[in-house]
Amino acid sequence: MKKYSIIILLILVSSIMSGCMFPEDRLAANQTPYEDQVQSVQTAVNQFKEQNDGLLPIKNKEADTPLYEKYPIDFKKLAPQFMAEPPGNAFESGGIFQYVLVDAEENPTVKLIDLRMAEQLRDIQLRIKAHKYPPYDQEIAPNVYSLKYKELGYEEEPYVVSPYSNNNLPLVISGDGRVYVDYSSELYAVLQKSKEQLKQGEDIRPLLYQDSVIAPGFSLPYTVDKNNEPVFMAK
């Protein structure tokens, strides 16, 4: 009896260890923005559009949805006719990325949004709701503010990790109480590197994904000032 107990225990330990190893491998794959996966979805989107009189395989969103969350890809419209299944790093497959379309009207292009940022934003929004009103701090730009995070129960100011540089990015809140990621530092770095002169009043967020598969999710629009430096775009 003791012998059988030992055998069963070894089987259980082996199963647990193998179970732990597999999720780690899969987790790493689900957190990697593979360009070939993005390209495979792009091909499927193009085929769907061609065969459906220009319609796009997207989910319907409210009109006031922020730009880069406005056109999420609906994989139910793509699989299995145009692709076997959603990529492993897609949210629908247990991954951390939402596949979306940018420039949907002129040149529908597949990009990714890192959903780990959404978790941090959701936590802040829930705390604001429990607080009854947003504890605004300083006005950063017209209708854009910082927050008094200690009033929300944070010991330190929360942040999100940039999907471009892995640097910490601060958060801001608009006058309507919606929290956003502040990409100012990332845009500044791109402008300093490119030295590209842009028009004031032009949304410069596309600079962030012109050489990346990642779209600047959960962001407000930015433009440049007279010094060609990024500023929040006034509404």
The 8 nearest C-alpha neighbors of each residue, nearest first, counted from 0:
[[1, 3, 2, 4, 5, 6, 7, 8],
 [0, 2, 4, 3, 5, 6, 7, 8],
 [1, 3, 5, 0, 4, 6, 7, 8],
 [4, 2, 6, 0, 5, 1, 7, 8],
 [5, 3, 1, 7, 6, 2, 8, 0],
 [4, 6, 8, 2, 3, 7, 9, 1],
 [7, 5, 3, 9, 8, 4, 10, 2],
 [6, 8, 10, 4, 9, 5, 3, 11],
 [9, 7, 5, 11, 10, 6, 4, 12],
 [10, 8, 12, 6, 11, 7, 13, 5],
 [9, 11, 7, 13, 8, 12, 14, 6],
 [10, 12, 14, 8, 13, 9, 15, 7],
 [13, 11, 9, 15, 14, 10, 16, 8],
 [12, 14, 10, 16, 11, 15, 9, 17],
 [13, 15, 11, 17, 12, 16, 18, 10],
 [16, 14, 18, 12, 13, 17, 19, 11],
 [17, 15, 19, 13, 18, 14, 12, 20],
 [16, 18, 20, 14, 19, 15, 13, 21],
 [19, 17, 15, 16, 21, 20, 14, 22],
 [18, 20, 16, 17, 21, 22, 15, 23],
 [21, 19, 17, 23, 18, 22, 16, 24],
 [20, 22, 24, 23, 18, 19, 25, 17],
 [21, 23, 25, 24, 26, 20, 19, 18],
 [24, 22, 26, 20, 25, 21, 27, 19],
 [25, 23, 21, 27, 26, 22, 20, 28],
 [24, 26, 22, 28, 23, 27, 29, 21],
 [25, 27, 23, 29, 28, 24, 22, 30],
 [26, 28, 30, 24, 25, 29, 23, 31],
 [29, 27, 25, 26, 31, 30, 24, 88],
 [28, 30, 88, 94, 26, 27, 87, 31],
 [29, 31, 27, 28, 95, 88, 26, 94],
 [30, 32, 28, 33, 29, 27, 88, 95],
 [33, 31, 34, 30, 88, 212, 111, 96],
 [32, 34, 36, 35, 31, 37, 88, 212],
 [33, 35, 37, 36, 38, 32, 212, 39],
 [36, 34, 38, 37, 33, 39, 40, 32],
 [37, 35, 39, 38, 34, 33, 86, 40],
 [38, 36, 34, 40, 35, 39, 41, 109],
 [37, 39, 41, 35, 36, 40, 34, 42],
 [38, 40, 36, 42, 41, 37, 35, 43],
 [39, 41, 43, 37, 38, 42, 44, 36],
 [42, 40, 38, 44, 39, 43, 109, 45],
 [41, 43, 39, 45, 40, 44, 38, 46],
 [42, 44, 40, 46, 81, 41, 45, 47],
 [45, 43, 41, 47, 46, 42, 48, 40],
 [44, 46, 48, 42, 43, 47, 41, 49],
 [47, 45, 49, 43, 48, 44, 50, 42],
 [46, 48, 44, 50, 49, 45, 51, 43],
 [47, 49, 53, 45, 51, 54, 46, 50],
 [50, 48, 46, 47, 51, 53, 52, 45],
 [49, 51, 47, 48, 52, 46, 53, 54],
 [52, 50, 48, 54, 53, 49, 47, 55],
 [51, 53, 54, 50, 49, 48, 47, 55],
 [52, 54, 48, 51, 49, 55, 50, 47],
 [55, 53, 48, 51, 52, 56, 47, 49],
 [54, 56, 48, 57, 53, 47, 44, 51],
 [57, 55, 73, 76, 72, 44, 54, 77],
 [58, 56, 72, 73, 71, 55, 70, 59],
 [59, 57, 73, 71, 72, 60, 70, 56],
 [58, 60, 57, 61, 70, 69, 71, 73],
 [61, 59, 69, 58, 62, 64, 70, 63],
 [60, 62, 64, 63, 59, 69, 65, 58],
 [61, 63, 64, 60, 69, 65, 59, 66],
 [62, 64, 61, 65, 60, 69, 66, 68],
 [63, 65, 69, 61, 62, 66, 68, 60],
 [66, 64, 68, 67, 69, 63, 217, 218],
 [67, 65, 69, 68, 64, 70, 218, 101],
 [66, 68, 69, 216, 65, 101, 214, 215],
 [67, 69, 66, 65, 70, 71, 64, 216],
 [68, 70, 66, 64, 67, 60, 65, 71],
 [69, 71, 100, 99, 68, 57, 72, 58],
 [72, 70, 99, 57, 58, 98, 69, 68],
 [71, 73, 57, 99, 98, 56, 74, 58],
 [72, 74, 57, 58, 75, 56, 76, 71],
 [73, 75, 77, 76, 78, 72, 85, 56],
 [74, 76, 73, 77, 78, 79, 56, 84],
 [77, 75, 74, 73, 56, 78, 57, 79],
 [76, 78, 74, 81, 75, 82, 80, 79],
 [79, 77, 82, 80, 84, 83, 75, 81],
 [78, 80, 83, 82, 81, 77, 84, 75],
 [81, 79, 78, 82, 77, 83, 76, 43],
 [80, 82, 77, 43, 78, 79, 83, 47],
 [81, 83, 78, 79, 84, 80, 77, 43],
 [82, 84, 79, 78, 81, 80, 85, 77],
 [83, 85, 78, 82, 79, 86, 74, 77],
 [84, 86, 74, 89, 92, 87, 91, 83],
 [87, 85, 89, 88, 36, 84, 92, 40],
 [86, 88, 92, 89, 29, 94, 85, 93],
 [87, 89, 29, 94, 86, 30, 96, 95],
 [90, 88, 94, 96, 91, 92, 86, 87],
 [89, 91, 94, 93, 92, 96, 95, 97],
 [90, 92, 89, 93, 85, 94, 74, 97],
 [93, 91, 87, 90, 89, 94, 85, 88],
 [92, 94, 90, 91, 89, 95, 88, 87],
 [95, 93, 88, 29, 90, 89, 92, 96],
 [94, 96, 90, 114, 30, 113, 88, 89],
 [97, 95, 113, 89, 90, 112, 114, 94],
 [96, 98, 112, 111, 90, 89, 99, 114],
 [97, 99, 111, 72, 110, 71, 96, 112],
 [100, 98, 71, 72, 110, 70, 109, 111],
 [99, 101, 109, 108, 70, 107, 103, 110],
 [102, 100, 103, 108, 107, 109, 99, 67],
 [101, 103, 107, 106, 104, 105, 108, 100],
 [102, 104, 107, 101, 100, 106, 105, 108],
 [105, 103, 102, 106, 107, 101, 100, 55],
 [104, 106, 102, 103, 107, 101, 108, 100],
 [105, 107, 102, 103, 108, 104, 101, 100],
 [108, 106, 103, 102, 100, 101, 105, 104],
 [109, 107, 100, 101, 106, 102, 110, 41],
 [108, 110, 100, 41, 99, 37, 101, 98],
 [111, 109, 212, 99, 213, 214, 98, 100],
 [112, 110, 213, 98, 97, 214, 96, 99],
 [113, 111, 97, 96, 216, 214, 213, 114],
 [112, 114, 96, 115, 95, 116, 111, 97],
 [115, 113, 117, 116, 95, 96, 112, 97],
 [114, 116, 117, 118, 113, 95, 119, 96],
 [117, 115, 114, 118, 119, 159, 113, 120],
 [116, 118, 120, 114, 115, 119, 121, 217],
 [117, 119, 121, 116, 115, 120, 122, 114],
 [120, 118, 122, 121, 116, 117, 123, 159],
 [119, 121, 117, 123, 122, 118, 124, 116],
 [120, 122, 124, 118, 119, 123, 117, 125],
 [123, 121, 125, 119, 120, 124, 118, 126],
 [122, 124, 126, 120, 125, 121, 127, 119],
 [123, 125, 127, 121, 126, 122, 128, 120],
 [126, 124, 128, 122, 127, 123, 121, 129],
 [127, 125, 129, 123, 128, 124, 151, 130],
 [126, 128, 130, 124, 125, 129, 133, 132],
 [129, 127, 125, 131, 130, 126, 124, 132],
 [128, 130, 126, 131, 127, 125, 132, 124],
 [129, 131, 127, 128, 132, 126, 151, 133],
 [132, 130, 128, 129, 127, 133, 126, 134],
 [131, 133, 130, 127, 134, 128, 129, 176],
 [134, 132, 127, 135, 176, 131, 130, 146],
 [135, 133, 147, 146, 132, 136, 150, 148],
 [136, 134, 146, 133, 147, 145, 144, 137],
 [135, 137, 146, 145, 147, 144, 134, 138],
 [138, 136, 145, 144, 139, 135, 146, 143],
 [137, 139, 144, 140, 143, 145, 136, 141],
 [140, 138, 144, 143, 137, 145, 141, 142],
 [139, 141, 143, 138, 142, 231, 144, 233],
 [140, 142, 143, 233, 138, 139, 234, 231],
 [141, 143, 174, 173, 140, 144, 138, 233],
 [144, 142, 173, 140, 141, 139, 172, 138],
 [145, 143, 138, 139, 172, 137, 171, 173],
 [144, 146, 171, 136, 137, 135, 172, 138],
 [147, 145, 135, 136, 148, 134, 144, 171],
 [148, 146, 136, 134, 149, 150, 135, 145],
 [147, 149, 151, 150, 146, 153, 156, 152],
 [150, 148, 153, 152, 151, 147, 154, 155],
 [149, 151, 148, 152, 147, 134, 153, 130],
 [152, 150, 148, 149, 153, 126, 127, 130],
 [151, 153, 149, 150, 154, 148, 126, 155],
 [154, 152, 149, 155, 148, 151, 156, 150],
 [153, 155, 149, 152, 156, 148, 157, 151],
 [156, 154, 153, 157, 149, 148, 152, 158],
 [155, 157, 148, 153, 158, 154, 149, 169],
 [158, 156, 155, 159, 169, 153, 170, 148],
 [159, 157, 169, 168, 167, 170, 156, 160],
 [158, 160, 168, 167, 116, 161, 169, 119],
 [161, 159, 167, 165, 166, 168, 162, 158],
 [160, 162, 165, 163, 166, 164, 167, 168],
 [163, 161, 165, 164, 160, 113, 213, 166],
 [164, 162, 161, 165, 213, 185, 211, 166],
 [163, 165, 166, 161, 162, 185, 160, 167],
 [166, 164, 161, 160, 162, 163, 167, 168],
 [167, 165, 164, 161, 160, 168, 163, 162],
 [168, 166, 160, 159, 161, 158, 165, 169],
 [167, 169, 159, 158, 160, 161, 181, 166],
 [170, 168, 158, 181, 180, 167, 159, 171],
 [169, 171, 180, 181, 179, 158, 168, 178],
 [170, 172, 145, 179, 144, 178, 181, 180],
 [171, 173, 178, 144, 177, 143, 179, 176],
 [174, 172, 143, 175, 176, 177, 142, 144],
 [173, 175, 142, 176, 143, 172, 177, 144],
 [174, 176, 173, 177, 172, 142, 178, 133],
 [177, 175, 174, 173, 172, 133, 178, 132],
 [176, 178, 172, 173, 175, 179, 124, 174],
 [179, 177, 172, 171, 120, 176, 173, 170],
 [180, 178, 217, 218, 171, 170, 172, 181],
 [179, 181, 170, 218, 217, 182, 171, 169],
 [180, 182, 170, 169, 183, 168, 171, 179],
 [183, 181, 185, 184, 180, 186, 168, 218],
 [182, 184, 186, 185, 181, 187, 229, 230],
 [185, 183, 187, 186, 182, 188, 181, 168],
 [186, 184, 188, 182, 187, 183, 189, 207],
 [185, 187, 189, 183, 188, 184, 190, 182],
 [186, 188, 184, 190, 185, 189, 229, 183],
 [187, 189, 191, 185, 186, 190, 192, 184],
 [190, 188, 186, 192, 191, 187, 193, 185],
 [191, 189, 187, 193, 192, 194, 188, 186],
 [192, 190, 188, 194, 189, 193, 187, 195],
 [191, 193, 189, 190, 194, 188, 195, 187],
 [192, 194, 195, 190, 191, 189, 188, 196],
 [195, 193, 191, 190, 192, 196, 189, 227],
 [194, 196, 193, 197, 190, 191, 192, 227],
 [197, 195, 194, 227, 198, 190, 193, 223],
 [196, 198, 195, 199, 227, 223, 201, 203],
 [199, 197, 201, 200, 196, 223, 222, 227],
 [198, 200, 223, 201, 222, 224, 197, 225],
 [199, 201, 222, 198, 202, 232, 223, 221],
 [202, 200, 222, 199, 198, 203, 197, 223],
 [203, 201, 222, 221, 204, 220, 200, 205],
 [202, 204, 222, 205, 221, 206, 201, 223],
 [203, 205, 206, 207, 202, 221, 220, 215],
 [206, 204, 207, 203, 208, 209, 202, 214],
 [207, 205, 204, 209, 208, 203, 189, 186],
 [206, 208, 205, 204, 209, 186, 215, 211],
 [209, 207, 211, 210, 205, 206, 214, 213],
 [208, 210, 206, 211, 207, 205, 212, 213],
 [211, 209, 208, 212, 207, 206, 213, 205],
 [212, 210, 208, 213, 209, 207, 214, 163],
 [211, 213, 110, 111, 208, 214, 34, 210],
 [214, 212, 111, 211, 110, 208, 112, 215],
 [213, 215, 112, 208, 216, 111, 110, 212],
 [216, 214, 218, 213, 217, 67, 207, 112],
 [215, 217, 218, 67, 112, 214, 68, 113],
 [218, 216, 179, 180, 215, 65, 219, 67],
 [219, 217, 179, 180, 216, 215, 220, 181],
 [218, 220, 221, 179, 217, 231, 65, 181],
 [221, 219, 232, 202, 231, 218, 204, 222],
 [222, 220, 231, 232, 202, 230, 203, 229],
 [221, 223, 202, 203, 232, 201, 230, 200],
 [224, 222, 229, 228, 227, 199, 230, 225],
 [223, 225, 227, 226, 228, 199, 230, 229],
 [224, 226, 227, 223, 199, 228, 198, 197],
 [227, 225, 224, 228, 223, 229, 196, 199],
 [228, 226, 223, 224, 225, 196, 229, 197],
 [227, 229, 223, 226, 224, 187, 230, 190],
 [230, 228, 223, 222, 187, 183, 221, 186],
 [231, 229, 221, 222, 223, 232, 224, 228],
 [230, 232, 221, 220, 222, 233, 140, 229],
 [233, 231, 221, 222, 220, 230, 234, 200],
 [232, 234, 141, 231, 140, 142, 200, 221],
 [233, 232, 141, 142, 231, 220, 200, 219]]
